[in-house]
C-alpha cells in the first residue's frame, strides 16, 4: 500500500492526469482573471458600437481592476511582473500583457471626452479610428486566454479550434447582458443583439462538447467527467440549466411577449449569464486531462 501511494504522483506517465495549475489553489485567480478580462472587453465592445458610454466605462474598469489585477495576483510578484512584457516574440504571456495595456490605454482615450471636465479634448469618442482599432484589440483580449489553451496539444480537451470562437461569443454575450442590466430598459438594441448571441452561444457550447466527446481518448475522458463523472453537478446545474436553458427560455418569452416582460426577468437572465459562463469556464478548466506519455493497459482497465 505504501508503494502504491508513493507511485501515485507519477501516474501522469500512464494515466489521464488532471490539469491543476490553472484551476486549483493559486490557479483560481487565473480562472477568474480570464473571465473578468473577457466579459469586461465584451461589455466595452458592445457599448462602443451601440454608443453606450456608461457600459464602456464599466467594461474598461472590469478589465483594468479585475482582469488585470487578478492576473497580477496570479503572477505572485506584481512589482516584478512588468519583466514578462519584455519577451513578446517567445512568450504568450508577454503578448497578452501588451494587448491588454494597449486596449486599456486606447480605451481610456476613447472614453475621456465623455468625462466631465474633459470635453475640451480634440477627438470624439465615437471616431471610426477608435471603433476599428479597439475592435481588433478587444477581439484579442477576449480570445487570448482560450486561444492560448487551444494550442496545448498535451490537453486534448482544450486543443480545439472552437475554443477561441466560444470565448469570443461568450464574452460578447455576457457583456451584452451586463449592458442590458445597466441600460434600465429592455426595449433597446441591446435586447436584439443579445437575442441572437444566446443561440450562437448555446450552439457553440454543444458543438464544443460534441467535438470533445468524439475526440481522442483523453478528450473523451474529460467529456465523461462532465456528463457523468465528478463534475456532472457543476455541468448540469451551472452550464446546462443556468447558462443555457434559463436564458433561452427568458429570451424566447421576451421575444414572444414583449409587453409581458419585466425587468425582473431581464435581471434574472443577466445573473444567469454571468454565473453560467463562470461555471462553463470552471468546467472547461477543471475537466482538462493530460494525455499519458506511455500507452498502458491500465487505461483500458486491464
C-alpha positions in Angstrom: 0.0 0.0 0.0 2.8 2.4 0.8 4.5 1.7 -2.6 1.2 2.4 -4.4 0.8 5.7 -2.6 4.3 6.7 -3.4 3.9 5.9 -7.0 0.5 7.7 -7.4 2.0 11.1 -8.2 3.8 9.6 -11.2 0.7 8.2 -12.8 0.8 11.1 -15.2 3.0 8.9 -17.4 0.4 6.2 -17.8 -3.0 7.7 -16.7 -5.2 10.7 -17.6 -3.8 13.3 -15.1 -5.9 16.3 -14.1 -4.7 19.8 -15.0 -4.4 21.6 -11.7 -2.1 24.6 -12.3 -4.8 26.9 -13.7 -7.8 25.9 -11.6 -6.7 24.8 -8.1 -5.1 26.9 -5.4 -3.4 29.9 -6.8 -4.7 28.9 -10.3 -8.2 30.0 -9.3 -7.0 33.6 -9.7 -6.2 32.9 -13.4 -9.6 31.3 -14.0 -11.2 34.5 -12.6 -8.7 36.8 -14.4 -9.6 35.3 -17.8 -13.3 35.5 -17.0 -13.3 39.2 -16.0 -10.9 40.2 -18.8 -13.2 38.7 -21.4 -16.6 39.8 -20.2 -15.1 43.3 -19.5 -13.8 43.6 -23.0 -17.1 42.1 -24.3 -19.1 44.8 -22.5 -16.8 47.5 -23.7 -17.0 46.4 -27.4 -20.8 46.1 -27.3 -21.1 49.5 -25.7 -18.6 51.1 -28.1 -20.6 50.2 -31.2 -24.0 51.0 -29.6 -22.9 54.3 -28.2 -23.4 53.4 -24.5 -20.7 55.3 -22.7 -21.6 54.0 -19.2 -21.3 50.4 -20.3 -18.0 51.1 -22.0 -16.7 52.7 -18.8 -17.8 49.8 -16.7 -16.3 47.3 -19.1 -13.0 49.2 -19.0 -13.0 49.2 -15.2 -13.7 45.5 -15.1 -10.7 44.8 -17.4 -8.4 47.2 -15.6 -9.2 46.3 -12.0 -10.5 42.8 -12.0 -9.0 41.3 -15.2 -5.5 42.8 -14.9 -5.5 42.9 -11.1 -6.2 39.2 -10.8 -3.6 38.4 -13.4 -1.0 40.3 -11.3 -2.1 38.4 -8.2 -1.7 35.1 -10.1 1.8 36.1 -11.2 2.7 36.4 -7.5 5.2 39.2 -7.6 3.3 42.2 -9.0 6.3 44.6 -8.7 8.3 42.2 -11.0 5.6 41.3 -13.3 6.5 44.0 -15.8 9.5 42.0 -16.8 7.3 39.5 -18.5 6.4 42.1 -21.1 9.9 42.1 -22.5 9.7 38.9 -24.5 6.7 39.2 -26.9 8.5 37.1 -29.5 8.6 34.0 -27.4 6.1 34.5 -24.6 2.3 34.2 -25.0 2.0 35.9 -21.6 4.1 38.8 -22.8 1.9 39.3 -25.9 -1.3 39.1 -23.7 0.0 41.8 -21.4 0.9 44.1 -24.3 -2.5 43.7 -25.9 -4.2 44.4 -22.6 -2.1 47.5 -22.0 -2.8 48.9 -25.5 -6.5 48.1 -25.0 -6.7 49.9 -21.7 -4.7 53.0 -22.9 -6.7 53.5 -26.1 -9.9 52.7 -24.3 -9.2 55.4 -21.7 -8.5 57.9 -24.5 -11.8 56.9 -26.2 -13.8 57.3 -23.0 -12.1 60.5 -21.9 -14.2 63.0 -23.9 -17.3 61.7 -22.1 -15.9 62.5 -18.7 -17.0 65.8 -17.1 -14.2 68.4 -17.5 -12.5 66.6 -20.4 -14.9 67.7 -23.2 -12.2 70.1 -24.5 -10.2 67.1 -25.9 -9.8 67.4 -29.7 -11.2 64.0 -30.6 -14.5 62.3 -30.4 -15.2 59.0 -28.5 -17.2 57.6 -31.4 -14.5 58.3 -34.0 -14.0 55.5 -36.6 -10.4 55.1 -35.6 -11.3 54.0 -32.0 -14.0 51.7 -33.3 -11.7 49.9 -35.7 -8.5 49.7 -33.5 -10.3 48.9 -30.3 -12.4 46.2 -32.0 -9.2 44.5 -33.1 -7.6 44.8 -29.6 -10.9 43.8 -27.9 -11.1 40.7 -30.1 -7.6 39.6 -29.0 -8.2 40.5 -25.3 -11.4 38.3 -25.3 -9.9 35.3 -27.2 -6.3 35.4 -25.8 -7.0 33.1 -22.9 -8.8 30.4 -24.7 -6.5 30.8 -27.8 -3.6 30.0 -25.5 -5.3 26.9 -24.2 -6.3 25.8 -27.7 -2.7 25.2 -28.8 -1.8 23.0 -25.9 -1.7 19.6 -27.5 -0.9 17.8 -24.3 -4.5 18.6 -23.2 -6.8 17.4 -26.0 -10.0 18.8 -24.3 -8.5 22.3 -24.9 -6.8 21.6 -28.2 -9.8 22.7 -30.3 -10.3 25.4 -32.9 -13.7 26.0 -31.3 -12.2 27.4 -28.1 -11.4 31.0 -29.3 -14.7 31.3 -31.1 -16.6 30.1 -28.0 -14.6 32.6 -25.9 -15.4 35.5 -28.3 -19.2 34.7 -28.4 -19.4 34.1 -24.6 -17.5 37.4 -23.8 -19.8 39.4 -26.1 -22.9 37.6 -24.9 -22.2 38.2 -21.2 -21.1 41.7 -21.9 -24.3 42.4 -23.8 -26.3 41.1 -20.9 -24.5 43.3 -18.4 -25.1 46.3 -20.7 -28.8 45.5 -20.7 -28.8 45.4 -16.9 -27.3 48.9 -16.8 -29.4 50.3 -19.6 -32.6 50.5 -17.4 -34.9 49.1 -20.1 -35.4 46.1 -22.4 -36.7 47.9 -25.5 -33.3 48.7 -26.7 -30.9 47.5 -29.4 -29.1 45.5 -26.7 -32.0 43.1 -26.5 -31.9 42.4 -30.2 -28.2 41.8 -30.1 -28.4 39.5 -27.1 -31.2 37.5 -28.5 -29.1 36.2 -31.3 -26.0 35.8 -29.2 -27.6 33.3 -26.8 -28.5 31.0 -29.7 -24.9 31.2 -31.0 -23.5 30.7 -27.6 -25.7 27.6 -27.0 -24.8 26.1 -30.4 -21.1 26.7 -29.8 -21.2 25.0 -26.4 -23.0 22.0 -27.8 -20.5 21.8 -30.8 -17.5 22.1 -28.5 -18.8 19.3 -26.2 -19.8 17.1 -29.2 -16.3 17.5 -30.6 -14.8 16.6 -27.2 -17.0 13.5 -26.9 -15.8 12.3 -30.3 -12.2 13.2 -30.0 -9.1 11.5 -28.5 -9.4 9.1 -25.5 -8.1 11.9 -23.2 -10.7 14.3 -24.6 -13.5 11.8 -24.2 -12.3 11.3 -20.6 -12.8 15.0 -19.9 -16.2 14.8 -21.5 -17.2 11.9 -19.4 -16.2 13.8 -16.2 -18.7 16.5 -17.2 -21.5 14.3 -18.4 -21.5 11.5 -15.8 -18.5 12.0 -13.6 -17.5 14.1 -10.6 -18.1 17.3 -12.4 -21.6 16.4 -13.6 -23.4 18.5 -10.9 -21.4 21.6 -11.9 -22.1 20.9 -15.5 -25.8 20.2 -15.4 -26.7 22.9 -12.9 -24.2 25.6 -13.8 -23.9 25.1 -17.5 -27.0 23.3 -18.8 -29.6 24.9 -16.5 -28.2 28.3 -15.5 -26.0 29.2 -18.5 -28.2 27.8 -21.3 -31.8 26.7 -20.5 -33.0 29.6 -18.3 -31.5 32.4 -20.5 -33.0 30.7 -23.6 -36.5 30.4 -22.0 -36.4 34.0 -20.9 -35.2 35.2 -24.3 -37.9 33.3 -26.2 -40.6 34.6 -23.7 -39.4 38.2 -24.1 -39.4 37.9 -27.8 -42.9 36.3 -27.9 -44.5 38.5 -25.3 -42.5 41.8 -25.1 -45.4 43.5 -23.3 -45.4 40.9 -20.6 -41.7 41.0 -20.0 -40.5 42.7 -16.8 -37.1 43.9 -15.6 -37.1 41.1 -13.0 -36.9 38.6 -15.8 -34.2 40.6 -17.6 -32.1 40.8 -14.4 -32.6 37.1 -13.8 -31.1 36.4 -17.2 -28.2 38.8 -16.6 -27.4 36.9 -13.4 -27.7 33.6 -15.1 -25.5 34.7 -17.9 -22.7 35.8 -15.6 -22.9 32.8 -13.2 -23.4 30.3 -16.0 -20.5 31.5 -18.1 -18.3 31.4 -15.0 -19.4 27.8 -14.4 -18.7 26.9 -18.0 -15.2 28.2 -17.8 -14.7 26.3 -14.5 -15.8 23.1 -16.1 -13.5 23.6 -19.1 -10.5 24.2 -16.8 -11.4 21.5 -14.2 -12.2 18.7 -16.7 -8.9 19.1 -18.6 -6.8 15.9 -18.6 -3.2 15.4 -19.8 -2.5 12.7 -22.3 -0.4 9.9 -20.8 3.1 9.7 -22.1 3.1 5.9 -22.1 0.3 3.7 -23.5 -0.8 1.3 -20.9 -3.4 -1.4 -20.4 -4.4 0.4 -17.2 -6.3 2.9 -19.4 -8.5 0.0 -20.6 -8.9 -1.5 -17.1 -6.7 -4.5 -18.0 
